[in-house]
């Protein structure tokens, strides 16, 4: 049962890590090339969630999966 918790926590963590790094890359892109971003309507940016308030439904779901996975890891009975 703990393996499921580990999988849930790792997948949620990887999703958050990918989206936050992509969001930071978009911020850097906007600062380095503001006119390209402005005149292209943001087409030079990648889609990403920021995981900062206000949270979207997707962000809440990913955070909840991570918390549930951590709960399973901590509170699931072990087979000793």
VENWO-V494383 format. One line per field, one symbol per residue. phi: phi as a letter, one per 40 degrees, with the letter a starting at -180 (. if undefined). psi: psi as a letter, one per 40 degrees, with the letter a starting at -180 (. if undefined). Layout:
# VENWO-V494383
phi: ???
psi: ???
This chain:
# VENWO-V494383
phi: .cccccccccccccccdcccccccccccccccbcccccccggccbccaccfbccccccccccccccccccccccbccccc
psi: ddddddddddddddddddddddddddddddddgdddddeefeeeiihiidfiihiiddddddddddddddddddeihig.
